Amino acid sequence: MRSLRTVSVVGCHAEGEVGDVIVGGVLDAPGCKTMYEKMMYFWTKKDSLRNMLLQEPRGRSSMCTNLVLSPCDPQADAGFIIMESDEYAPMSGSNTICTATVLLETGMITMQEPITKFNLDTAAGLVGITAECEAGKCKSVAFDNVPAFVFALDKAIDVPGLGTISVDIAWGGMMYALVDASSCGLKIANSDAAKLVEIGERIKRAVQRQYVPVHPENPEIRGVTNFVWMGPFETADDGVKTATNTVVVSPGRFDRCPCGTGTCARMAVLHARGQLKVDETFRHKSIIGTEFINHIRGTTKVGEYDAILPTIKGRGWITSFKQVVLDPTDPFPEGFRVADQWHMPTDL
């Protein structure tokens, strides 16, 4: 068989969200001093890799791919960059859980039972991992995320066709706009799926036109790129504070898991509103019923912003071991998109 490229990939998902992990066939980024620089190197110079793996016919809209690389931070055991359909994410919870699971279950990082601790270097900063392990299986991954904080609460955003919408803007490792689904007459359920995606994308684009948050420690990270529909926040029968959410990921699909960085952004909002305290457990559920178990481990400052230190816990499962190849005669070396699966609102 002829191939211009051969990339070794371990298939994985975290609470339903696909986050495959590249473990071979890709050279490291040369001359980079940080994982953010490595991320930008691949985005600006080697983006054909992301297109080949994530777009059809090799990929699909509802998946992500992670690239394991050497760390830049000497405290880290490994580094990785996160490739999504429309961007490279500085940080992602589900992708962190997938990458940690693959590193442990393939032996790239030595598994210690019952607990393995190590650090991962990301474009957003150093992330600490605590994995529960038993009989060679990584049963769960908890990660100490970078600080999360709120840029704005109840910001009025004018959305064409919808009027003025109240939006919270927060950083949780990615930039998020968060909106109460009920405020738009919607509920987080498959029955409202088409409206949730279309209206969520419309509100996000309106936010992008009207407000551009800038990360105070890295001004190259700017602008909202993700959207959270928030469900009711309540105390469950077991006494745990619980909520449902769904994140609309461009180009117009739901995150299948509760979304780690989106959860961090929501925890920052809840803390800013006095609804979630340090060390309180927060259970965040996805549209398919999977959940992350989370807490705020402390507080800090990021620039002028009051910030929380969030910890997220979830589970990952390896689904496949595969080699993705590119035949030299394939007419789609970087794949393609078709509007039935790669939806974008038509009025943007």
N, C-alpha and C positions, 0 to 999 in steps of 0.2 A: 504494500500500500504506500502511495506517495503522500507526503505531507510537507507543507511549508512551515507549519507550527505543530508542536505537540506539547500540550499543557496538562500536567497531572493535577487532578482536582479530587478532593474528598467532599462528597455531598453531605450536607448537614441542614437541620432546621432547629430553630429555637422556639418552642411553644407555637409552632405552626409556620413561622416565617423562615423562608429558605435563605440560608447564608453560606453557600458553598465556599470552600477554602482551597486556594491554590497552594500546593505544596512543592511544585517542581515545574521546571521548564521556562522560568522567567528570571532573567538576571536582575540583580539589585540596581537601584538608582545610583549612578556615580556622583561622587563629590558632594553629597547632601549632608548637612549637619543636623537636621531635625527631620522627624517624620512628616511634619507639614511640608517641608521642602520635597521630600520623596513623593508625597501625595501630588503636589503640583507638578513634579517632573513627569509622572505618569499621565496626569490630566492633560498637560500641554504637549508632551512629546511622544507618548506611547498609548494614546487613548484607543488605538485600534484594538488593543487587548480587551478592554472593557466592552467595546462594541461587539467584538466577535463572540464573547462569552455570554453577554446578557441579552443581546437582541436575537430575534428569530433568524434562523431556525435552530440555533444551539441553545438559546435561552428563551425567556418569556418575561412578561412585564412584572409578574409577582415573584421576583427573586433578587437577591444581591449576591455579590461575590467578594471574597476577602483575599488579599495577597499577603502571605507571610514573608517578611523581610528581616534583615538584621536590624536590631534596635540602634537608636542613636543615643538614648539615655543610658548611661552605664548601670543604672539601677534596674533596668528592664532585662527580662530573660528572652524576650522576642519582641519584634515589632510587626505591625500589620497596617495596611491601608484598606479602606472600605470603598467598594465600587457599587453604586446604585444606578438605576436606569438613566437618570438625568443629571447626576452629579457624583462627586467623590465626597463622602461624608467625613467630617473631622472625627466623629465618634458615633457609635451606634451600639445600643445595648444588646439587641439580638445577635448582631454580628460579633460582638465581643464574646457572648456566650458560645456561639458556634465555633469561633476560632479557638477559644480556650478548651472546649470539648475535644476538638480535633487534635490539638497539640498534645493533650494528655492521652487520648485513647490510641493515637498512633505512636506514642513513645517519643515524640519530638521534645517534649518536656517530661521528665521522669515523674511518674505518678507516685504519690505517697498516700497510703491509707491510714486513717480515715479522712485526713485533710491535707490538701496540697495548696500551698500558697506561692504565688509568683507575681511578677509585674509584667504588664504589656505596655509597649510604647505606641501611642496613637498620635494622630495629627493634632488632637485636642490636648494632649498631655499624657502623663503617666497614670495608668489605671492599675490598681491593685486587685488581684484575683484570689478568692478563697473558694476552692472546689471541694465538695464532698464526694469522696471516692470509696467504692466498695467493689471487690471482686473484679477489678479491671475496668469498671464502669464509672464514668464521671456522672454522678447522680444529680448534681446541681452545681451551678456557678453563681457566686455572688461577686459583684465587682464594685469597688469604691470608685465612683465616677468623679470626674472633674467637677469643680463647683458649679452650681446652677443658680441662676438669679433672674429677677424680673426687670424688664425694661419699662413696661407700662401695664397698668391695670385699667380695664374698662375704657380703652382708647376707642373713640368714635371713628369708625371707618365708613366712608360713603361707598356703597357697593351698587353699581348699576343694576337696576331692576329689583333691588331688595331694600334700598333705603339705607339708613344708618344702622350699622351693626356694632355692638359692643365687643371688643376684642382685647384679650390679654396677650402680651408679647413677652416671651421668656427664652432664655438660653438654657439648654440642658445637655449640651454637647453638640447640638445643632440649634438653629434659630427656628422658633415655633410661634405661630399664631394659634391661639386657643379660643374656642367659642362654645358656649353652652348650646347643645343641639336643640333643646326645647325652646330656646329663644328664637329659633327659626322654624318652629313647628315640626321638628323632626325628632325621631328616636333612633338610637343606635341599634339597628336591626337590619337584616338582609332585605326586609320589605321596603326599606327606604334607601337601599344601597345606591341606586342611580342618582337620586337627589343629593344624597350625602356627598358623593364624589363631585358631581357637577357644581353644586353650590359651594362646597369646600374649596375647590379650585378657583372659583370666581372670587370668593372672599380673599383667598391668599393673594391672588393677582392684584386685587384692589389694595391690600396692605402693602404689597411691594411697590406700588405706585405712590403711596401716600406717606410711608414711614420706612426709614432704612436704619435699623439698629446696627451698631458697630461694636464688636467685642473690644473692651478696653485694653486687653493685653495682646491682641493680634488684630490690628485694623484691617488686615486682608480678609478676615472673616466678617462679613457684613451682609445684611439683608435676610429676610425671612424666606426659608426654602421649604418648610413643612407646615402642615395644618392639623390641629387636633380638634376633633369633635368631643366635647366632654359630656358624659352622662352624669346622673345624679350622684352626689357625694353623700354617703350615709354611713351609719354604724350598723354592721351586720349583727345577726343573732348571737354570734360568738364574741361580740364586743370589738371586733376589728373594723377600723375605718376602711371603707370599700367604695370603689367606683368603677364604672365601665367607661372605656373610651374607644375611639377608632381614629387612626391617623391616616389622612389622605396623602399618599405618596405620589408625586408626579412620575409618570404621565397619566395619573388618574386611576389609582387603585388603592385598596385598603392594605395597610400593614396587617398581616394575619395575627401577629402577636400583640401583647399590650404596649409594645414600643418602649424600649429602655430610656432613650434620651427624651422622648415625649413624656414619659412618666416622671423623669427628673424635672422637666420644665413645669409639669403640673404640680409636683410637690413644692417647687419654689413658689408658685402662685398660691397654693393652699397655706404655706407657711406665712407668706406675706399678708394673707387675709386673717391670720390667727386661727386657722382651722386644723393645722397639723403641727404638732410640737416635735422637738428633738426627741428621738428614741421611740416615738409612737410608730406602731406598725401600720402600713398602708398597703392594702391589697388592691391591685389594679388589674382589671379584667379586659380581655380583648373581645372583638365581635364574634369570635368562635368559642368563647368561654374559657380560654386558657388564661393564666394569670402569672404576674410577677408579685413577689412579696418584698416589700421595700421599707426603708426607714431613713430618717435624717440622722446622721451620726454626729453632726455638729454644724457650726456656722462659721462664716469667715467674711472677708470683703474681697471683691474683685473690682479694682478701680474704685469708683464712687458707689458701687452697688453692694447692698447687703446680699449675701449669698449663703446657700445651704451646701452641706457636704452630703450628697445622696448615695445610698447603697441600694443596689438592685439585685434581686435573686430570681433566677429562672433555670430552666432545663433545656438541654440540647441533645439531639440524637443524630448519629451518623446514618446516612441513608444510602450511600453508594461510594464506590471507588471507581474513578473513570479517567480516561484520557481523551481530552477534546482535541481534535485534529482539524487542520485546514488543508483540503485538497487543492493543489495549484490550479485546477480547472473550475473550482467552485465559483459561481458568479456572484456570491454574496460573502466576500471575505470579512466584512464587518457587519453582516446581517442586515435586517430590514425591520420596519414597523408597519403594521396594518391597523387602521383606525378602530376596528372592532375590539381589539384588545389593548391598544395603546391610546386610550381615550384622552382627548383634551377638549374642554369646553369651547364651543364655536364662537362665543361672543367676546373672546379675549383679544 
